[in-house]
Amino acid sequence: MKNEKIQAVRDAFATVLRQKRNEAGLSQEELGFRAGIAMRYVSLLETGKRQPTISTIASICDALEVSMSTFMKEVEGRL
């Protein structure tokens, strides 16, 4: 993947993550706690500065009570 496309995917993921977290009424700290990841990492994901592993995506989706397929379909829709 070219760098622009990689960044576009990160940005789309970040937008959906922030939207879903806000819809769930969770702070970055609470989402991190529920997903078993650091609040700082949630922040880096939400700003598109990091890309998660598939297991991290699964943990985040579990914490947000949304299926991975639904979450990723929304990400794809933003590309």
C-alpha positions in Angstrom: 0.0 0.0 0.0 1.2 3.5 -0.7 1.9 5.8 2.1 -1.2 8.0 1.2 -3.5 5.0 1.3 -2.1 3.8 4.6 -2.7 7.2 6.1 -6.2 7.3 4.7 -7.0 4.0 6.3 -5.5 5.2 9.7 -7.5 8.4 9.4 -10.7 6.5 8.6 -10.1 4.1 11.5 -9.4 7.1 13.8 -12.6 8.8 12.9 -14.8 5.7 13.4 -13.1 4.9 16.7 -13.6 8.3 18.1 -17.2 8.3 16.9 -18.0 4.9 18.4 -16.3 5.8 21.6 -18.3 9.0 21.9 -21.5 7.2 21.1 -20.8 4.7 23.9 -20.2 7.6 26.3 -16.7 6.5 27.1 -13.6 8.5 27.8 -10.3 7.4 26.2 -9.3 6.1 29.7 -12.4 4.0 30.1 -12.2 2.5 26.6 -8.5 1.7 27.2 -9.4 0.0 30.5 -12.2 -2.0 29.0 -10.1 -3.0 26.0 -6.9 -3.7 28.0 -4.8 -1.0 26.3 -3.3 2.2 27.5 -5.3 5.4 27.3 -2.3 7.0 25.4 -2.5 4.3 22.8 -6.2 5.0 22.3 -5.3 8.7 21.8 -2.6 7.7 19.2 -5.2 5.5 17.4 -7.7 8.3 17.4 -5.2 10.8 15.9 -4.1 8.3 13.2 -0.6 8.1 14.5 -0.6 4.4 15.1 -2.3 1.4 13.5 -3.6 -1.4 15.6 -3.1 -5.1 15.3 -6.1 -7.3 14.6 -6.2 -8.5 18.2 -6.3 -4.8 19.4 -9.2 -4.1 17.0 -11.0 -7.2 18.4 -10.5 -5.9 22.0 -11.7 -2.4 21.1 -14.8 -3.7 19.4 -15.6 -5.9 22.4 -15.2 -2.9 24.6 -17.4 -0.8 22.4 -19.9 -3.7 22.0 -19.8 -3.6 18.3 -18.9 -6.4 15.9 -15.6 -6.1 14.0 -17.4 -6.5 10.7 -19.7 -3.5 11.5 -16.8 -1.4 12.7 -14.6 -2.2 9.7 -17.4 -1.7 7.3 -17.8 1.9 8.6 -14.0 2.4 8.2 -14.2 1.1 4.7 -17.1 3.4 4.0 -15.0 6.4 4.9 -12.2 5.6 2.4 
